[in-house]
Amino acid sequence: MFFYGLYALVGEALNARRIFGPFAWAPIVNNLVSIVGFVLLILLFGTELTDVSMWTPDAIALLGGTATLGIVAQAVVLLLFWKRTGLSLRPDFRWRGVGLAQTGKLAGWTFLMVIAGQLAGLVQTRIANLASGEGVSVFAMQQAWLLYMLPYSLIVLSIGTPYFTQLSEHAHAGRKDEVKNDIERSIRALGFFLAVAVAAMAAASVPASRVFTNNASEAEALAPVLLCYLLALWPLSVLFIVQRTFYAYGDTRTPFFFTLFQCALVVATALGAGALATAEILPLEYLAVTIAFGQALASIAQTVAASLLLRRRIGSIRSRAWMPSLLRFAVAAAPAGLAGWGAYLLLSGPDGWMTADKLFGAVGSGVIALVVLAVYIGIMALMRVPELSAATEIMRRFLPRR
């Protein structure tokens, strides 16, 4: 926990100094250490650790120790770049006058937001358990959620963070027009990348699901859940920027309320799906898909509500400026996604090599993603959209310096 906190604080300090690369790439070190830990676990204890009694203290210590070591390495790597901030770093154990009162107030609303989300998730889990043994249930939904969050973590968090730093500076200085410019630019940038990510994930939904399932039929059953989650991925990027704008103004109270609104919708849709399943109107094999669809609708409604609340606070958020860009991205992403789906059917199909094994599923997903990306960039180049050059510059910013 300490090194997680250190990683977050040092990373945000680097971001504030516009040093974005280390914070974006440091998790790779964590992943590499974790991979080494998994390899050692397999070599020393085998791959069939399917019973609790097989998890000896040594096996647990190895897995937990390497996981912790990865987090430590992730934080230490950031410290190597600290000199570039021009700031001195020394321990300070004084507690008075450091702003804990204001921080506690802000964190309090954030904590309540987390609690609301957890309670809504608990309701979803209890309802989804009705389908256990009959179709896609809780575990499969969790795997679909992990796949759904992958592009969000890679794109929204890494690319959106630099915009948040700039947005915070302008909000603190009271430069409202610049804040609006930041909102417009960030939504366009995230929209550009997420459009192709959604298309690729949708086209590769079956082979990507195969990575987390035991056979092809389970992958085909899981894919619709992933597709329903993906409906909200694009709106979620807009929500990310809107929510961070409130944070830039030191307001965590308003985000709590529009998150509470979303949680209420999540609970309502989950309970509705459960009632339909109990009444045997909704087949149990479609219960998880319905819950995921309700989650997507709730997230879209949350984005709309949050945008309207932000508009009340700062005026127009220039949706008329960035909505046409999102439409262009959708126009390019749709045929790109179809091309990826065609590649899946042509090269493999439901019974082909992409669903034969977990590794093949991952490789197949990569092949489909490359097809989608190539078609998407090609269409963007033909359309001569200005965001293409901007996206290239963003990618260069995150590449390690020589």
N, C-alpha and C positions, 0 to 999 in steps of 0.2 A: 504493500500500500504506500509506503514511504517513497519508493522509487517511481511508482506510478504518478504520485503527486509531484515529485521532482521533475519527471519528464514533462508533465503538463505545464508547470510553471516556467521551466527553462525554455520549452518550446514556444510558449506564448511570448516570452521576452524576445526570443529570436524573431518571431513573426512581427512584433512591434517595431523591431529595427529593420524590417523588410528583408530578413534573411530566412527565406521560406524553404529552401532545399533540404536542410538537415532534418527539420521536423517532418517533412513528407517522406523522407527515405529512411529515417531511423527505425521504424517498425520492421524493415526488412532484416535488420540485424537480429531483432527479437525472433522473427520467423526462422531465420537460419539456425539460431541456437535451439529453438524448439524442435526443428527438424532433426538436428543432431540427437536431441534427447529421445525423440521417437525411434530413431534408428537404433540407438543403444538399447532402448527398451525391447525392441523386436529381437535384436541379436542376443540379449542376455536372458530374456524371459519368454520369447516366442510370440506368436500372433494370435494364439487361441486363449486369451485372457477373458473368457466369457462368464466366469463365475467369481463371486466375491472372494471366495476362499483362495483363489489363485493369485489375488493381489496381495503379495507379501509386503512387509514393511520396507524391504529393499526396493521393490518395484515402485511403491508409492513414493518413496524418498527420491528415486531417480526421476520420476515424472514431475513431481512437484518442484524438485530442486532445479531441474533444467528450465522449467517454466519461469521460476523466479529469477534465475540467472539471465534469461532472455530479457526480462523487464529491466534488470540492473544494467545490462549492456545497452539497452535502448536509451536509458537516461544518460549513461556515461558518454555515449557517442555525441550527444548534444553538447555536453560540457566541453568537448574538444573544439567546438566552434564558438565558445563563449567570448573569446578575445575579439572576435569580429564585431561584437556589440559595442565595444568601447566602454563597457561598464565593469566596475570592480565587483567581485563576489566574495562575501565573507559572512560567517554566521552572525546572526543578530537575534538575541533572545529577549529583547524588550517587547512587551505586549501592549503597552499603552501608546495611544496615538498613531496606531498603524491602520486604522479604519475598519476594525473588526465589527463594529456596530453596524455600519452600512453594509459591509460584506455579509453579515449574518442576516440582515433583512432581505437582501437580494437572494441569498442562498435558501432562505426559508420558503419563498414562493417556488423556487426550482425544486426543492425537496418535495413539496406538496404535489408538484407536477409529476414527479417520478412515482410517487405513491398512487396517484390517480391512474397512471399508465399501467402500473403493476396490478392494480385491482381489476382494471378492464381486461388485462391479459389473463388473469385468473378465471374470470367468467368465461372467456373464450375457451380456455383449456378444459374447464368442466363440461362445457357443452360439446366440444369436439370429442371428448372421451366417450360420448354416446356411440360413436362410430367405431370404437375399438373392436377389432376382430371382424368388422364388416366392410371396411374400406379405409381410405386415407384418414389418419387420426392425428393425435397430438405430435408424435415424434416426426412424422412426415411433414406436418405443417411447419415445425421448427426448422427442418432442413430447407424447405422452400423459402422460409424467411431469411435464412442465411444466404441463399443464392440471391435473393432480392436485395439484401443489404450490401452485397459485394460491390456493385457499381456505385451505390450511394457512398460507401466508405472510400472507394478509390477516387471518385470524381468530385462529389459534392464537398466532402470534407477537405480534400487536398487542394482543390481549385478554389473553393469558396472561402477558405481561410484568409488568403491574401486580400480578397475584397473586403472581408470583415474588418481587417486591420485598417485599411484605408477609410472605410465607412465610419469606423469609430472615431478616427481622427477628425473627420469632417463634422460629425455629429457633435463632438466635444467643442469644436470651434464655432458651432452655430451656423455652419454653412449649409443651409437646407438644400439649396440648388445642387450643390456638389453631392450631397447625400442621395438625391434623386438620380443624379447621373450614375453614381455607384450602383444603385439598385438596378438601373436599366442595363448597364454593362455586365454586371454579374449574372443577371438572369439570362441574358443572351449567351454568355460564355458557358454557363452550366447547361443551358438548353441545347447548345450545339453538341456537346459531348454526350449528354444523357439521351438524346434522340437516337444516336447510333447504338448506345448501350442497351436501350430498351429493345430496339430492333434485333440486335444480336442475341440478347437473352431470350426473346420470344422465339426466334428461329431455332435456337439451340436448346429450347426448354426440355425436350426429351433426353438428349444425350447429357445435358448438364444435370438433370435430375438423376440420371443413371449413376452418377458419381456418388450419390448419397443413398442409393437403393440397392437391393440384392439381385434384382433381375429386371428384364425389359418391361414386363407388365407393370411392376411397381413404379417404374420410371414414367410410363404412360399415364398412370393414375395420379402421380404427383405433379406432372407438368401443368394441368389446368389450374392447380392451386397457385403455382408460380405465376402463371399468366394473369390471374386475378390480382395478385399482389402488384404486378408490374403496371397495372392501370394507374396506380398512384405515384409511381416513381418520378415522373416528370413534374406533376404538381408539388411533390415533396421538395424538389429543388427550389421552387418559388417560395415555399413555406420556409425553407432554411434561410433564405435571404431576408424575408419579412420578419421572421423571428429574431434574427441577429440584428436587424435594425432597431427593434425594441430594446434589445440588450445594449446596443450602442448608446441609447438614450438613458441607460440605467433603469429600465423598466422590465422587471421579471413578473410583475403582477398581471399585466394584460396577457402575456403568453400563457400564464396558468389558466386563465379563464377560457381562452379559445382551445387550449388543450383539454380542459374539462368538458367542453362542448363535444370535442372529438371522441373522448372516452365514453360519454353518454351515448353517442351514436353507435360506437363499437359494441357496447353492452346491449343496446336495443336490437341491433341487427343480429347479434349472436343469440340472444334470447328468442328472437323471432324465428331464426333458423332451427333452434332447438325445439321450439313449439311445433313447427311444421314437421320435423322429423319424428317427434313423439306421436303426433297425430297420423303418422304414416302417409303424409302428403308429400314430404320430401324424402326420397330414398337416402338411406344412411351413407351410401357411397358418394353422395353429392353434398354431404353436410359440410365437410372441410372447405370445399370449393365455395359454398355459399357464405361461410364465415369469412373467408379471405376476400370475397367480393364485397361484403359488408365493411371490412376493414378498409378497402380501397375507397369506397364511397365516403366513409367517415373522414379519411385523410383529405380527399378532394374538397369536401364541405369545410373542413378545418382551414384549408388554404384560402378558400373564398372568404370565410369569416375573418381570418387574420388580415387579409389584404384590405378588406373594408375598414377594419379597425385602424390599420396603419394609415389609410387614406384620411380618416378623421383626424389623425394626429398631425400629419405633415402635409396634407393636401394630396394632390394627384401623385400617384407613383408611376405615371407615364406608361400605363399598360398599353395605350394605343401605339406606343413606339416599339415596345418589345414583343407584343403579340404577333404582328406580322412576321417577325423573325422566327418565332416558334412555329408558325404555320409553314414557313419555308423549310424548316428543319424536318417537320412531319412529312412534307411532300417528298423530301429526299429519303427519309428513313423508311417510308412504306415500301417502295420498290426494293430498297436494299434488304429489308427484312424478308420480303418474298424471295429474293435471290438466295438468301441464306437458307430459307426453308426448302427451296428447290434443290440446293446443294445437298442438304440433308437427305431428301428423298432420293436423289440421283446416286449419291455415294453410299448410302446405307439404308435408310428407311427404318421403320420400327423393329425389324427383325435382322438388321444388318450388323456390321462390325461396331458401329458407334454405341450400340446398346448391349454388346456382348460382354463387356467388362467395365469396371470402374475407370481404369486407366484409359481404355479406348473411348469412354464417354468424355473424359477430359480432353483427350487429343481431338476428338471429333468436334467438341465445342469450340476449341481453338481454331480449327479449320473453318467452321461456319462463321465465326467472328471475323476472320480475315476476309472472307468473301463479302460479308455485310459491310465491313469497313471500306473495302476497295470500291464497292458500288456507291456507297454513301459519299465518299470523297470525290469520286468521279462526277456524280450528279451535282455536288456542291460546286465543283470547278466549272462545270458547264453553265450553272446558274450564276456564276461569278458573285457568290455571296461574300460580303466583306468580312464576315465572321471567320471565314476559312483562314485568312492570314493572321487574324487575331488569335485563333486557336493554335496556330503554329508557334506564335510567339509565347503563348502560355506554356506550351510543352517544353520549349527551350529553357524557360525559367526554372523548370523543375529538374532538368538534367544536371547531373553532377558536373561541377567545374573541373577543368583540366588543371 
